[in-house]
Amino acid sequence: MERGRSVASKVAGAAGFMMAAILLSRLLGLAREMVIAHLFGMDEMTDCYIAA
């Protein structure tokens, strides 16, 4: 029984780590888009840069 709880604890920890990593990735992506919009504006040339 002890081993079962240990495995469940490891799985929960790994799931929590993945959740935090994905959240951090999403927040960094949002920050990147905000910086690009602030520096270059929102026009056709910026769209071309992002598409390239």
PyMOL CGO cylinders between C-alpha atoms (Angstrom):
from pymol import cmd
from pymol.cgo import CYLINDER

trace = [
    CYLINDER, 0.00, 0.00, 0.00, 2.85, 2.37, 0.83, 0.3, 1, 1, 1, 1, 1, 1,
    CYLINDER, 2.85, 2.37, 0.83, 4.27, 1.99, -2.65, 0.3, 1, 1, 1, 1, 1, 1,
    CYLINDER, 4.27, 1.99, -2.65, 0.89, 2.84, -4.22, 0.3, 1, 1, 1, 1, 1, 1,
    CYLINDER, 0.89, 2.84, -4.22, 0.73, 6.15, -2.39, 0.3, 1, 1, 1, 1, 1, 1,
    CYLINDER, 0.73, 6.15, -2.39, 4.30, 6.92, -3.40, 0.3, 1, 1, 1, 1, 1, 1,
    CYLINDER, 4.30, 6.92, -3.40, 3.52, 6.35, -7.08, 0.3, 1, 1, 1, 1, 1, 1,
    CYLINDER, 3.52, 6.35, -7.08, 0.34, 8.43, -6.83, 0.3, 1, 1, 1, 1, 1, 1,
    CYLINDER, 0.34, 8.43, -6.83, 2.31, 11.20, -5.15, 0.3, 1, 1, 1, 1, 1, 1,
    CYLINDER, 2.31, 11.20, -5.15, 4.93, 11.14, -7.92, 0.3, 1, 1, 1, 1, 1, 1,
    CYLINDER, 4.93, 11.14, -7.92, 2.24, 11.26, -10.60, 0.3, 1, 1, 1, 1, 1, 1,
    CYLINDER, 2.24, 11.26, -10.60, 0.52, 14.18, -8.86, 0.3, 1, 1, 1, 1, 1, 1,
    CYLINDER, 0.52, 14.18, -8.86, 3.83, 16.01, -8.58, 0.3, 1, 1, 1, 1, 1, 1,
    CYLINDER, 3.83, 16.01, -8.58, 4.64, 15.44, -12.24, 0.3, 1, 1, 1, 1, 1, 1,
    CYLINDER, 4.64, 15.44, -12.24, 1.16, 16.61, -13.26, 0.3, 1, 1, 1, 1, 1, 1,
    CYLINDER, 1.16, 16.61, -13.26, 1.55, 19.74, -11.15, 0.3, 1, 1, 1, 1, 1, 1,
    CYLINDER, 1.55, 19.74, -11.15, 4.94, 20.44, -12.70, 0.3, 1, 1, 1, 1, 1, 1,
    CYLINDER, 4.94, 20.44, -12.70, 3.54, 20.05, -16.22, 0.3, 1, 1, 1, 1, 1, 1,
    CYLINDER, 3.54, 20.05, -16.22, 0.61, 22.32, -15.38, 0.3, 1, 1, 1, 1, 1, 1,
    CYLINDER, 0.61, 22.32, -15.38, 2.96, 25.01, -14.07, 0.3, 1, 1, 1, 1, 1, 1,
    CYLINDER, 2.96, 25.01, -14.07, 5.27, 24.68, -17.10, 0.3, 1, 1, 1, 1, 1, 1,
    CYLINDER, 5.27, 24.68, -17.10, 2.38, 25.02, -19.55, 0.3, 1, 1, 1, 1, 1, 1,
    CYLINDER, 2.38, 25.02, -19.55, 0.97, 28.02, -17.66, 0.3, 1, 1, 1, 1, 1, 1,
    CYLINDER, 0.97, 28.02, -17.66, 4.40, 29.69, -17.69, 0.3, 1, 1, 1, 1, 1, 1,
    CYLINDER, 4.40, 29.69, -17.69, 4.74, 29.00, -21.41, 0.3, 1, 1, 1, 1, 1, 1,
    CYLINDER, 4.74, 29.00, -21.41, 1.35, 30.57, -22.11, 0.3, 1, 1, 1, 1, 1, 1,
    CYLINDER, 1.35, 30.57, -22.11, 2.15, 33.64, -20.02, 0.3, 1, 1, 1, 1, 1, 1,
    CYLINDER, 2.15, 33.64, -20.02, 5.52, 34.12, -21.75, 0.3, 1, 1, 1, 1, 1, 1,
    CYLINDER, 5.52, 34.12, -21.75, 3.81, 33.83, -25.13, 0.3, 1, 1, 1, 1, 1, 1,
    CYLINDER, 3.81, 33.83, -25.13, 1.29, 36.49, -24.13, 0.3, 1, 1, 1, 1, 1, 1,
    CYLINDER, 1.29, 36.49, -24.13, 4.11, 38.75, -22.94, 0.3, 1, 1, 1, 1, 1, 1,
    CYLINDER, 4.11, 38.75, -22.94, 5.96, 38.22, -26.25, 0.3, 1, 1, 1, 1, 1, 1,
    CYLINDER, 5.96, 38.22, -26.25, 2.88, 39.21, -28.25, 0.3, 1, 1, 1, 1, 1, 1,
    CYLINDER, 2.88, 39.21, -28.25, 2.34, 42.29, -26.08, 0.3, 1, 1, 1, 1, 1, 1,
    CYLINDER, 2.34, 42.29, -26.08, 5.96, 43.41, -26.54, 0.3, 1, 1, 1, 1, 1, 1,
    CYLINDER, 5.96, 43.41, -26.54, 5.81, 42.92, -30.32, 0.3, 1, 1, 1, 1, 1, 1,
    CYLINDER, 5.81, 42.92, -30.32, 2.53, 44.85, -30.52, 0.3, 1, 1, 1, 1, 1, 1,
    CYLINDER, 2.53, 44.85, -30.52, 3.97, 47.65, -28.39, 0.3, 1, 1, 1, 1, 1, 1,
    CYLINDER, 3.97, 47.65, -28.39, 7.25, 47.95, -30.30, 0.3, 1, 1, 1, 1, 1, 1,
    CYLINDER, 7.25, 47.95, -30.30, 6.03, 47.47, -33.87, 0.3, 1, 1, 1, 1, 1, 1,
    CYLINDER, 6.03, 47.47, -33.87, 2.36, 48.40, -33.68, 0.3, 1, 1, 1, 1, 1, 1,
    CYLINDER, 2.36, 48.40, -33.68, -0.51, 46.45, -35.14, 0.3, 1, 1, 1, 1, 1, 1,
    CYLINDER, -0.51, 46.45, -35.14, -0.35, 46.76, -38.91, 0.3, 1, 1, 1, 1, 1, 1,
    CYLINDER, -0.35, 46.76, -38.91, 0.23, 44.71, -42.05, 0.3, 1, 1, 1, 1, 1, 1,
    CYLINDER, 0.23, 44.71, -42.05, 4.03, 44.75, -41.75, 0.3, 1, 1, 1, 1, 1, 1,
    CYLINDER, 4.03, 44.75, -41.75, 3.89, 43.27, -38.26, 0.3, 1, 1, 1, 1, 1, 1,
    CYLINDER, 3.89, 43.27, -38.26, 1.53, 40.58, -39.54, 0.3, 1, 1, 1, 1, 1, 1,
    CYLINDER, 1.53, 40.58, -39.54, 4.02, 39.76, -42.30, 0.3, 1, 1, 1, 1, 1, 1,
    CYLINDER, 4.02, 39.76, -42.30, 6.85, 39.55, -39.75, 0.3, 1, 1, 1, 1, 1, 1,
    CYLINDER, 6.85, 39.55, -39.75, 4.85, 37.19, -37.53, 0.3, 1, 1, 1, 1, 1, 1,
    CYLINDER, 4.85, 37.19, -37.53, 3.78, 35.05, -40.49, 0.3, 1, 1, 1, 1, 1, 1,
    CYLINDER, 3.78, 35.05, -40.49, 7.38, 34.71, -41.69, 0.3, 1, 1, 1, 1, 1, 1,
]
cmd.load_cgo(trace, "trace")
